[in-house]
Every structure is written in C-alpha cells, then in structure tokens.
Amino acid sequence: MDGIGQLKNNKMKYPIVIHKDKHSDYGVTVPDLPGCFSVGSSFEDALDMAAEAIETHLEGMIKDGEPIPSSTSIESHQNNPDFENGIWALVTIDVGKLNVKTKRINITMPENVIISADEYAKKNQISRSYLLTRAVTHYISDKD
C-alpha cells in the first residue's frame, strides 16, 4: 500500500528499526527515509527522538523541493540484513503539522474527479487539499 493509502487524519506511520549494542544508546534507522537516523538513551526516548528526526527530515525534503517518500510496511524491510536483530516499531507523524509554507491556488478539474477525491478524503478523514498534495507528490516521485 502506498503512503496515500496510509494517511489517516493527516498522519502517516513510518516503520523504524532500533538496535541496541552493549554499552551504547539505542540507535534508530528509518528505512523509508535514507539518511534519517536517531538515537535515544532509553527505548522510549529512542521512539520520541525518531519522531523528531523524521519530522525534521521531512521538513528538509519539503524545503528542498523533494517529494515525500511513501511509507512502506515493516514486512518489506525485515529481510534486509542491515536490520537484522533489530526491534521494529511504527512512529506516527502528523504530516499536516510540518513547517511548510502553503499557497492558495485555483485549479480546474473534471467534476467526477473532484467528487471521487472528496469521497476518498472523507472516507480517510483528510482534506481535499491534503489528498491532492500527497497525490501530486506521489505521482512526481514515481516519475523520477
């Protein structure tokens, strides 16, 4: 399932893997966001720091004009040897609260597309604007 299907109330869940070596902090890797790492002094701290790292990483991508990658399932990463012996968790990010400047636009679309978009948005408890933003971002990232 792509990230658009995972959106609920402007929230997306990103899988993380946590490693703990003897005499070290908890290290966190976010497989869907290459280059996004974090650490925490406890398991709970690692979860909190992972959420902050993901938000910061996504904001940087947005500011750089990069599309936000869709999150994938834990299962899609479990066979990767880099994540062997790690503890998996999901971190929920409210992508609607990311520090992003918005701009109001006026667009024209076929009425049936608008109706379908509104039905999907209502069913998934997201706004039309948010749905269209994610759809365009997803479409562009698939073209690269």
Helices and strands as residue ranges (DSSP letters): H 3-6, E 11-20, E 26-29, E 37-40, H 43-63, G 74-76, G 81-83, E 87-94, G 95-97, H 111-123, H 128-143
